[in-house]
Amino acid sequence: MDKKILILTGDNLGLKNEQIDYPDVAVVKFPVVIDEKEYFEDETHTAQYLIERFKKEKIVARSQALLRKDIVEVIEKNKDKYDLIVHVLMGSNMSSATVQMAEGIRKDYEGIIPIINIDTKQASSGVGAVLLRVIELLKESDSVDEFVSRIDEVIKNTYSYFCVPDLNYLYRGGRIGRAQSLLGSVLRIIPVVGLFGDETDSGFLPVGKGRTYQAANKIIINHIKQKMVLKKVAKIELINILHFENDEADELKNLENQINDNLIYRRLVHGHARFVEAVHGGPGTWGGSFVLK
């Protein structure tokens, strides 16, 4: 595509910045409030930092929507340098306020610089997986129209699965209801929840529950295999897997082994949980996102 394009995204994407293989990217940080004090990710404030505090202290943490001024600052700095801005957003099913704000900004800049807002319908590794496919499509597409026409297919064929030992963190963040949050702790099981691009009005959906991490990972594999049959897909385009606490965790290694034993894919990425993601995942959470097309 013969255009100079800037990609804009938030840091809730299950990837390190250096894993984004595109030269023109701006990553805006989500605010995280811990015991009523606001923080942003930096060398100290990481997912591991927050999880350790969860373990040792009775802290209350929550995330907030991206700040309008931060997004506008990026656009103002770059509006004369680029032909187009592509804004890859956490799903409106997760943060409607962020998507609504982004749409308002897009309208404000009509006639100044075109902005394409991509509502991924995802969070964490799902946003990162869609982002990496967006980058590939930008390189492959001959025109903006072609690029836009292919994005919807990517979103509708992206499926994320999270094994969450303690659902209370999702509950406190307003992602699930109270009854669902009690499931794992009461029954001593590992709940598996999902975000599915073809379930556009839904947030986290229950997928299954396992008594061991191997069983929980098997649930993920079986579910994505069903989706592959339904969508008539033989090879998965991209997979992004991550553990919120430990990149070398047995749970994550087993998930990768089960993927390699059961699925055919083109690209697998070992992602990385960010500060804001730990707010909702909490200790021990792991999972993966699968882009079928």
C-alpha positions in Angstrom: 0.0 0.0 0.0 1.5 3.3 -1.1 0.6 5.2 2.1 2.5 6.2 5.2 0.4 4.6 8.1 0.7 5.0 11.9 -0.7 2.3 14.1 -2.0 3.5 17.5 -3.0 1.1 20.3 -3.3 0.7 24.0 -0.9 -1.4 26.2 -3.6 -4.0 27.0 -2.4 -6.3 24.2 -0.5 -9.2 25.6 2.7 -8.3 23.8 5.9 -6.4 24.6 6.4 -3.3 22.5 9.4 -4.8 20.8 7.2 -7.7 19.6 5.2 -5.4 17.4 6.9 -5.9 14.1 6.0 -2.6 12.5 8.2 0.6 12.5 5.4 3.2 13.0 3.6 2.3 16.2 2.4 4.4 19.2 1.4 2.6 22.3 -0.7 4.5 24.8 -0.8 3.4 28.4 -4.0 2.5 30.3 -4.2 4.1 33.8 -4.3 1.6 36.7 -5.7 2.7 40.0 -4.3 0.9 43.1 -5.9 1.9 46.4 -7.1 5.2 44.8 -3.7 6.2 43.5 -3.1 6.3 39.7 -0.2 4.5 38.0 1.0 3.8 34.5 3.2 0.9 33.3 6.9 1.6 33.7 10.0 -0.4 34.7 8.7 -0.8 38.2 4.9 -1.1 37.6 4.6 -4.3 35.6 2.2 -7.3 35.7 4.6 -9.1 37.9 4.7 -6.2 40.3 1.0 -6.0 40.7 0.6 -9.8 41.0 3.1 -9.8 43.8 1.2 -7.1 45.6 -2.0 -9.1 45.2 -0.4 -12.0 46.9 1.1 -10.1 49.8 -1.4 -7.3 50.4 -5.2 -6.8 50.3 -5.0 -4.1 47.7 -7.8 -3.0 45.4 -6.9 -2.3 41.8 -8.9 -1.3 38.8 -8.2 -0.1 35.3 -9.6 3.0 33.6 -10.2 3.9 30.0 -7.4 5.4 27.9 -7.1 9.1 28.5 -8.4 11.3 25.6 -5.6 13.7 26.0 -3.0 10.9 25.5 -4.6 9.8 22.2 -5.0 13.3 21.0 -1.4 14.1 21.8 -0.2 11.2 19.6 -2.5 12.3 16.7 -1.3 16.0 17.0 2.3 14.9 16.9 1.8 12.7 13.8 -1.1 14.2 11.8 1.3 15.9 9.3 3.7 12.9 9.1 1.2 10.2 8.0 -1.5 9.6 5.5 -3.6 7.4 7.8 -3.9 6.3 11.4 -5.1 2.8 12.3 -6.3 2.6 15.9 -6.4 -0.9 17.2 -8.7 -0.9 20.3 -9.6 -3.2 23.1 -13.1 -4.5 22.4 -16.2 -2.4 23.0 -17.5 -5.5 24.9 -14.7 -4.8 27.4 -14.5 -1.0 27.4 -17.3 0.8 25.5 -16.0 4.1 26.9 -12.7 3.8 25.1 -14.3 2.9 21.8 -16.8 5.7 22.0 -14.1 8.1 22.8 -12.0 6.9 19.9 -15.0 7.4 17.5 -15.4 11.0 18.8 -11.8 11.7 18.1 -12.0 10.2 14.7 -14.9 12.6 13.8 -13.0 15.5 15.3 -10.1 14.9 12.8 -12.2 14.3 9.7 -10.7 16.4 6.9 -7.4 16.6 8.8 -6.2 13.0 8.9 -8.3 9.8 8.3 -8.5 7.5 11.3 -9.7 3.9 11.1 -10.8 2.5 14.5 -10.7 -1.2 14.8 -12.9 -2.6 17.6 -11.2 -6.0 18.2 -13.9 -7.4 20.4 -10.9 -8.7 22.4 -8.7 -8.0 25.5 -5.1 -8.9 26.4 -3.5 -11.5 24.0 -6.5 -11.2 21.7 -5.8 -7.5 21.0 -2.2 -8.4 20.4 -3.1 -11.2 18.0 -5.5 -9.0 16.0 -2.8 -6.2 16.0 -0.2 -8.6 14.5 -2.7 -9.7 11.8 -3.5 -6.0 11.1 0.2 -5.4 10.4 0.3 -8.4 8.1 -2.8 -7.1 6.2 -1.3 -3.6 5.9 1.7 -5.2 4.2 -0.4 -7.4 1.9 -3.2 -5.0 0.9 -3.0 -2.9 -2.2 -5.5 -0.3 -1.0 -7.2 1.0 2.1 -10.5 -0.4 0.9 -9.0 -3.9 0.6 -7.5 -3.6 4.1 -10.8 -2.5 5.7 -12.7 -5.3 3.9 -10.4 -7.9 5.4 -10.3 -6.6 8.9 -13.8 -7.7 9.7 -13.0 -11.3 8.8 -10.0 -11.3 11.1 -12.1 -10.0 14.1 -14.9 -12.5 13.5 -12.4 -15.4 13.4 -10.4 -14.5 16.6 -11.0 -16.6 19.7 -9.3 -16.0 23.1 -9.2 -18.4 26.0 -8.1 -17.7 29.6 -7.6 -20.1 32.4 -8.3 -18.1 35.5 -7.7 -19.8 38.9 -9.4 -16.9 40.8 -12.3 -15.3 38.9 -12.6 -12.6 41.6 -10.2 -10.4 39.7 -12.5 -10.4 36.7 -15.4 -9.7 39.0 -13.8 -6.8 40.7 -13.0 -5.3 37.3 -16.6 -5.6 36.3 -15.9 -8.2 33.6 -18.2 -11.0 35.1 -21.0 -11.4 37.6 -20.6 -12.3 41.3 -22.1 -15.8 41.0 -19.7 -16.7 38.2 -16.7 -15.3 40.1 -17.3 -17.8 42.9 -17.1 -20.8 40.6 -13.4 -21.6 40.9 -12.8 -20.9 44.5 -15.8 -22.9 45.7 -15.3 -26.0 43.6 -11.5 -25.9 43.5 -11.4 -26.1 39.7 -9.8 -24.0 37.0 -12.4 -22.1 35.0 -11.8 -21.4 31.3 -13.4 -18.3 29.9 -13.4 -16.9 26.4 -13.8 -13.9 24.2 -15.1 -14.8 20.8 -15.0 -12.4 17.8 -18.3 -13.8 16.4 -20.1 -13.2 19.7 -20.0 -9.4 19.2 -22.3 -8.4 22.1 -20.8 -10.7 24.7 -18.0 -10.2 27.2 -16.3 -13.2 28.8 -18.2 -16.4 28.2 -17.8 -19.7 30.2 -16.1 -22.3 28.1 -15.4 -25.1 30.7 -13.6 -26.1 33.8 -10.7 -28.4 34.5 -9.4 -29.9 37.7 -5.8 -29.8 36.4 -4.0 -27.3 34.1 -3.6 -30.2 31.6 -7.4 -30.6 31.6 -8.0 -26.9 31.3 -5.6 -26.7 28.3 -7.4 -29.6 26.7 -10.6 -27.7 26.9 -9.0 -24.9 24.9 -7.7 -27.2 22.3 -11.0 -29.0 21.9 -13.0 -25.8 21.6 -10.7 -24.2 19.0 -10.8 -27.4 17.0 -14.5 -27.2 16.9 -14.3 -23.6 15.7 -11.9 -24.7 13.0 -14.3 -27.3 11.7 -17.2 -24.8 11.9 -15.2 -22.1 10.0 -13.7 -24.7 7.6 -10.1 -23.8 8.5 -7.3 -26.3 8.3 -4.4 -24.0 9.4 -4.6 -21.3 12.1 -3.0 -18.0 10.9 -1.7 -16.8 14.2 -1.6 -17.8 17.9 -0.5 -15.6 20.9 0.0 -17.5 24.2 1.0 -16.0 27.5 1.1 -16.5 31.3 0.3 -13.4 33.4 2.9 -14.3 36.1 5.7 -16.6 34.7 6.7 -17.0 31.1 8.3 -20.4 32.0 5.2 -21.8 33.9 4.3 -25.4 33.4 0.8 -24.4 32.5 2.1 -22.4 29.5 4.5 -25.1 28.4 1.8 -27.7 28.5 -0.5 -25.4 26.4 2.2 -25.0 23.8 2.8 -28.8 23.7 -0.9 -29.5 23.3 -1.1 -26.9 20.5 1.9 -28.5 18.7 0.4 -32.0 19.1 -3.1 -31.1 17.9 -3.2 -28.0 15.7 -1.6 -26.8 12.5 -0.7 -23.2 12.5 1.4 -20.7 10.6 2.7 -18.5 13.4 2.9 -18.8 17.2 4.0 -15.9 19.4 4.9 -16.1 23.1 3.2 -13.0 24.4 3.7 -11.0 27.5 1.2 -9.7 30.0 1.2 -6.0 30.7 0.6 -4.0 33.9 -3.1 -3.3 33.1 -3.8 -6.9 32.2 -2.8 -8.1 35.7 -5.7 -6.1 37.2 -8.2 -8.5 35.7 -6.2 -11.7 35.4 -4.6 -11.9 38.8 -2.1 -14.6 39.9 -1.7 -17.7 37.9 -3.8 -16.8 34.9 -2.7 -18.0 31.4 -4.2 -18.5 28.0 -4.0 -18.0 24.3 -5.6 -16.2 21.4 -6.2 -17.9 18.0 -6.7 -16.0 14.7 -8.2 -18.5 12.3 -8.1 -16.3 9.2 
